[in-house]
Amino acid sequence: MNFLSLSSRSRLDVKWANSHTGDPLFFNTPHANPNFQLFLVNDGPVYLQVEEEKLTLHSGEILLLKPWQRHFGWKEGGEHFNFFWVQFSADPQIEEVDDETDYAQDLSFIGSSGDLRSAASTEIRMLLPRRHRPSCRFELALKFERMIAEMRKPAGYFRVRLSVLIWTVLELIANDFMESQHPDPATPESFILYRRIVNTLDENFQRELSKEMLEAAVDRTYNHICSVFKKYSGTTITAYTHSLRIQRAKYLLQTTGDTVAAIGREVGYDDPYYFGRLFKKITGVTPLEFRYRSGQ
């Protein structure tokens, strides 16, 4: 089995969607186009040749092809065979992965510093099997039917709806494969606690949050809270709180005419000199220099 890797930043655009039932033109008629192609077999078998590889696809199987892969029916499947067929583009492109272990360091769980409000968004890559028989075949079939309906009667933001549908289909396939490799993909309790800590800090960063207040908010000891937060975020609670305050201060410097001292007080620093030193340490410039460079 080989795999494809889809970035969470990819834009997916459905180009064509249809279903085929006993289509004689499918047999021995070569097809190739510049889009990714996804097949879902409703009623098999479907005898499909991809380049030099002859495949027998059974009911419920999916097959994902790369752009320009030549394919055709290598054997007649009878008048009742049926499959869905969707073509779509991806930007950035979906990458080929020779070994799933490249992306399988922890297929059952994803946690990163991207959960922090002050961090840049984190790219997540979904591992897509080229061929798979997902347990959610009927849910997938409904999504395919909706895509076909949108293509036949396009209206309003139909392309947006199609993008949402193809993303949903690919996520269902990726998640089903992940769960087939990890039958019990339980989310660690520590990560649930981490998200509670992050939420508490996000909602209270402008006030002085004592150790006792944080312990009461998440019902854990402060040492345990610090350990869990550092494990998943890679930073400390103090450093994250400072980053949230400076993030807010930068916005106020850009959008208001308030004094530096007033902005410092609003984000949680009563001492304007300490605020100025910390701002420069984190951003590389003083608050006034930042305001000047921002054109305020």
C-alpha positions in Angstrom: 0.0 0.0 0.0 1.3 3.5 -0.7 0.0 6.8 0.6 -0.6 10.4 -0.1 -0.2 13.3 2.3 -2.7 16.2 2.3 -1.8 19.5 4.0 -4.4 21.2 6.1 -3.5 24.4 4.2 -4.5 23.0 0.8 -7.3 24.5 -1.2 -9.5 21.8 -2.7 -11.6 22.5 -5.8 -14.0 19.9 -7.2 -13.9 19.9 -11.0 -16.3 17.1 -11.8 -18.5 14.5 -10.0 -20.7 11.7 -11.3 -21.6 8.1 -10.9 -21.3 5.2 -13.4 -23.5 2.2 -13.7 -22.7 -0.5 -16.3 -21.1 2.0 -18.6 -19.7 0.2 -21.7 -17.6 3.2 -22.6 -15.6 2.7 -19.3 -14.3 -0.7 -20.6 -11.0 -0.4 -22.5 -11.4 3.4 -22.8 -8.2 5.1 -21.5 -8.7 8.1 -19.2 -6.2 10.6 -17.9 -6.6 14.2 -16.7 -4.7 16.8 -14.6 -6.8 16.3 -11.5 -6.8 14.0 -8.5 -9.4 11.3 -8.9 -11.3 9.5 -6.1 -13.5 6.4 -6.7 -15.9 4.9 -4.3 -17.3 1.5 -5.4 -21.0 1.1 -4.6 -21.6 -2.2 -6.3 -18.6 -4.3 -7.3 -16.5 -5.7 -8.5 -15.1 -3.0 -10.7 -12.1 -4.0 -12.8 -9.8 -1.0 -13.1 -6.4 -0.8 -14.6 -4.1 2.0 -13.4 -1.0 2.3 -15.7 0.2 -1.3 -15.7 -1.5 -2.4 -12.5 -4.8 -4.4 -12.8 -7.1 -3.9 -9.8 -10.3 -5.6 -8.7 -12.2 -3.1 -6.5 -14.9 -4.5 -4.3 -18.0 -2.8 -2.9 -17.1 -0.2 -0.4 -13.5 0.3 -1.6 -12.1 3.7 -2.4 -9.2 4.4 -4.8 -7.3 7.7 -5.0 -5.4 8.5 -8.2 -2.8 11.2 -8.8 -3.0 13.6 -11.8 -2.4 12.1 -15.2 -2.5 8.5 -14.1 -3.8 6.5 -17.0 -6.7 4.2 -16.1 -9.5 2.2 -17.8 -11.6 -0.9 -17.2 -9.6 -3.9 -18.0 -12.5 -6.3 -17.8 -16.3 -5.9 -18.2 -18.0 -5.8 -14.8 -21.5 -6.4 -16.0 -24.5 -4.1 -16.3 -24.9 -3.6 -12.5 -21.5 -2.4 -11.4 -21.6 1.1 -10.0 -19.1 3.6 -8.6 -18.8 7.2 -7.7 -16.1 9.2 -9.4 -14.9 12.7 -8.4 -12.1 14.8 -9.8 -10.5 17.6 -7.8 -7.5 19.8 -7.7 -5.3 20.7 -4.7 -3.1 23.7 -4.0 -0.6 23.0 -2.5 -0.5 19.6 -4.2 -1.1 16.4 -2.3 2.3 14.7 -1.9 3.2 11.1 -2.4 4.5 9.1 0.6 6.3 5.9 0.1 6.2 4.8 3.7 3.4 5.6 6.1 5.8 5.5 9.1 7.1 8.9 7.8 3.9 10.4 9.1 2.9 7.8 11.7 4.8 9.0 14.7 1.5 9.3 16.5 -1.5 8.7 14.1 -4.0 8.5 16.9 -3.3 12.0 18.4 -2.2 15.4 17.3 -1.1 18.2 19.7 1.1 21.1 19.0 2.0 24.7 20.0 -0.6 25.7 17.3 -3.2 25.5 20.1 -1.7 28.6 21.6 -3.4 31.8 20.5 -0.1 33.7 20.2 1.4 31.0 17.9 1.3 30.8 14.1 -1.2 28.3 12.7 0.3 24.8 12.5 0.2 22.7 9.4 -1.3 19.3 9.9 -0.8 16.6 7.3 -3.4 13.9 6.8 -2.3 10.5 5.7 -4.5 9.2 2.8 -4.3 5.6 1.7 -4.3 5.1 -2.0 -6.7 2.2 -1.6 -8.8 1.5 1.4 -12.1 -0.1 2.4 -13.5 2.3 5.0 -16.2 1.3 7.5 -18.0 4.6 6.8 -18.9 3.7 3.2 -22.5 4.7 3.5 -21.7 8.1 5.0 -19.2 8.6 2.2 -21.8 7.6 -0.4 -24.1 10.4 0.9 -21.3 13.0 0.5 -20.7 11.8 -3.1 -24.3 12.1 -3.9 -24.4 15.6 -2.5 -21.4 16.6 -4.7 -23.1 15.2 -7.8 -26.2 17.1 -7.0 -24.2 20.3 -6.5 -22.5 19.8 -9.9 -25.8 19.1 -11.7 -27.6 22.2 -10.3 -25.0 24.7 -9.4 -26.3 27.7 -7.4 -25.0 30.3 -5.1 -21.8 29.3 -3.3 -21.9 25.8 -4.7 -18.1 25.7 -5.2 -17.6 26.5 -1.5 -20.0 23.7 -0.6 -18.2 21.3 -2.9 -14.8 22.2 -1.3 -16.3 21.5 2.1 -17.7 18.2 0.9 -14.5 16.9 -0.6 -12.5 17.9 2.5 -15.1 16.0 4.6 -14.8 12.9 2.4 -11.0 12.9 2.6 -11.0 13.5 6.3 -13.4 10.6 6.8 -11.2 8.3 4.8 -8.0 9.5 6.6 -9.6 9.2 10.0 -11.0 5.7 9.2 -7.6 4.5 8.2 -6.0 6.0 11.3 -8.5 4.2 13.5 -7.9 1.0 11.7 -4.3 1.3 12.7 -5.1 2.4 16.3 -8.4 0.7 17.3 -8.7 2.7 20.5 -7.4 6.2 19.7 -8.1 7.7 23.1 -7.1 11.4 23.6 -4.7 11.6 26.6 -6.2 13.1 29.8 -3.2 15.4 30.0 -4.0 17.0 26.6 -7.6 17.7 27.7 -6.1 19.3 30.8 -3.7 21.3 28.7 -6.6 22.7 26.6 -8.3 23.8 29.8 -5.2 25.5 31.0 -4.8 27.3 27.6 -8.4 28.4 27.7 -8.0 29.8 31.3 -4.9 31.7 30.3 -6.5 33.1 27.2 -9.5 34.4 29.1 -7.5 35.9 32.0 -4.2 37.1 30.7 -4.8 40.8 31.4 -5.3 40.1 35.1 -2.8 38.9 37.7 -3.6 35.2 37.8 -2.1 33.7 41.0 -1.0 30.1 41.4 -4.0 29.5 43.7 -6.5 30.9 41.2 -5.1 28.7 38.4 -5.2 25.6 40.6 -8.8 26.4 41.5 -9.7 26.9 37.8 -8.4 23.5 36.6 -8.4 21.5 39.9 -4.8 20.5 39.7 -1.6 21.4 41.6 0.4 24.3 40.1 3.5 22.1 39.6 1.4 19.6 37.6 -0.2 22.4 35.6 3.2 23.8 34.7 4.5 20.4 33.7 1.6 19.6 31.4 1.6 23.0 29.8 5.3 22.9 29.1 5.0 19.3 27.7 2.5 20.3 24.9 3.3 24.0 24.3 7.1 23.9 24.6 7.0 27.1 26.6 6.2 28.2 30.2 3.0 29.7 31.5 4.8 33.0 32.3 6.2 33.3 28.8 2.9 32.5 27.2 1.1 35.1 29.4 3.7 37.7 28.4 3.2 36.8 24.7 -0.6 37.3 25.0 -0.2 40.6 26.7 2.3 41.9 24.1 0.1 40.6 21.3 -2.8 42.7 22.7 -0.5 45.7 23.3 0.7 45.6 19.6 -2.9 45.8 18.5 -3.6 48.8 20.8 -0.5 50.6 19.6 -1.6 50.2 16.0 -5.3 51.1 16.5 -5.5 53.7 19.3 -3.7 56.9 20.4 -3.5 55.8 24.0 -0.2 56.4 25.8 2.3 53.6 26.2 1.8 53.7 30.0 -2.0 53.4 29.6 -1.7 50.5 27.2 0.7 48.8 29.5 -1.8 49.1 32.4 -4.6 47.7 30.2 -2.7 44.6 29.3 -1.6 43.9 32.9 1.6 45.9 33.5 1.4 48.8 36.1 5.1 49.6 35.7 5.5 51.4 32.3 9.3 50.9 32.4 9.0 47.1 32.9 6.4 47.0 30.1 8.7 48.8 27.8 11.7 46.6 28.5 9.6 43.4 28.1 8.0 44.7 24.9 11.4 45.3 23.4 12.7 41.9 24.6 9.9 40.1 22.8 9.5 42.2 19.7 13.0 43.7 19.2 11.7 47.3 19.3 10.3 49.7 21.9 6.5 50.3 22.0 7.0 53.8 20.4 9.2 52.4 17.6 6.6 49.7 16.9 3.8 52.4 16.8 5.9 54.5 14.4 6.7 51.6 12.1 3.1 50.6 12.0 2.2 54.1 10.8 0.1 55.1 13.8 
